[in-house]
């Protein structure tokens, strides 16, 4: 299936069924970022840590209730909004602080929140908040053997990482490796 066909397919899904939960969550966090944007374009990330109780509840919601969007549960409790801001806005530049804060939950007892859930949430954050700027990967174009094929390779990787190829991704990588 061509890229344009997939783009149309996703647009059709959005028109017919509405945005996905993930897209709505990204939109919500983006709206929170816009509210904290300063006139000079920087983001005010001076956010005080929320209560551990609210944080535990938000982690339970995020990790177990995939059918509820962030804006839905933040609308019901402003403490939840503060947790989302603290983790996803302050966490961008203060990741270690956020992880240390979240690890405090490991020594507390909250019904429904075990260590497995807390550690799973921290691993989930690794997907969104880089561990450090020095862990930034080497530029793709600096290490690729065939720079003239970079766009096609990046497009293929984009499809694979967005789940458009799914379980066949390893096979596609093997084929691409043999072709190149």
C-alpha positions, 0 to 999 in steps of 0.5 A: 500500500502506498504512503498516500493511500495510508494517509488517506486511510487514516484521514478517513478513519478520523473523519468517520470515527474521530481521532484516536485516544493517543492523538487526543492525548497528544493534542491535550498535552500540546494544549497544555504546552501552549498555555505555558508558552512564554512570549519569547517562545520558551515553555514555563516548566516551573511546576511544583510536584503534585501529591503522590496520591494524585500521581498514583491515581494518574498512573493507574488511569494511564496504565490500566484505562486505555479508553479514557483520554487525559483531558477526560480525567483531568477535567474531573480532578485538577490535581490530575492535570497538575500531574500530567503537567509535571510529568510531561512538561517539567519532565522534558528538561528535568527527567531525573527529577521526575523519575526520582519522584515517581520512584517514591511511589515504590516505597508507598502503599496505594491500593491498585498500584504495585511496583510493576505498574510504577516501573512500567510507567517509568519505562513508558516515559523513556519513549517520550522523555529522553534520558539525556541529551548526551544519549542522543543517537548519531545522525542517521546520515552520518552512519548510513552506507548509502546516503542517496537511499536515506529518504526511502529508508527513513520512510520505511522505518517511519512505516515500521515504527508507526505500526503500519507494517507490524510483525513483518517489520523484521522481515522487511529489514532483512529484505532491505539489508539484502537489497542494499 
